[in-house]
């Protein structure tokens, strides 16, 4: 029994020693790209004495906004409601129970722009504010073929990790062995988001709203473990 335990212990030590004698690296890849896709989230907030009044006002303005956008050649399928809410509003007199003051209806619209239309972001904001939009939430820039780009970056990260392992082995005057383990740490696209908080009185009097998109960062990282050759 003692002999069996000693044999097992020796095998474990040999295994640990083999892994300890290997090379572990991480491979990385990064790319900066100009966006070709943008999402604009803007909305209408209306107040009314009744819920029906607040909703009716909101629907009227949003309908006008969408008509103006489609008249400006923004496709109907690129217009989508991203959120809608209706909430009671109260006054809080000191020392008294809350008093219902009316209702607030909020409707957020997401507009999708692609390719060359990204240059129209300022125009779209101007069109919508003139039509009645009173809330610009944010503008998000990203890339359309995100999954394909992530896979490309993963392949580049593997090549980067392999190159690192080869250089380390050469510098240490050892031979790089076979790949023991390969794992994906992450592959991601970091969209560029602008949180917009505009003074609408200024926006309506401005000649145009300038919007300059930033670059999109795409990155990937993998972990590789190599044995040392004989």
PyMOL commands that set and color helices and strands:
alter all, ss='L'
color gray80, all
select helices_A, chain A and resi 2-20+51-71+76-78+115-131+146-171+200-205
alter helices_A, ss='H'
color red, helices_A
select strands_A, chain A and resi 23-34+37-48+79-91+99-114+135-142+176-190+192-195+215-228
alter strands_A, ss='S'
color yellow, strands_A
deselect
rebuild
show_as cartoon
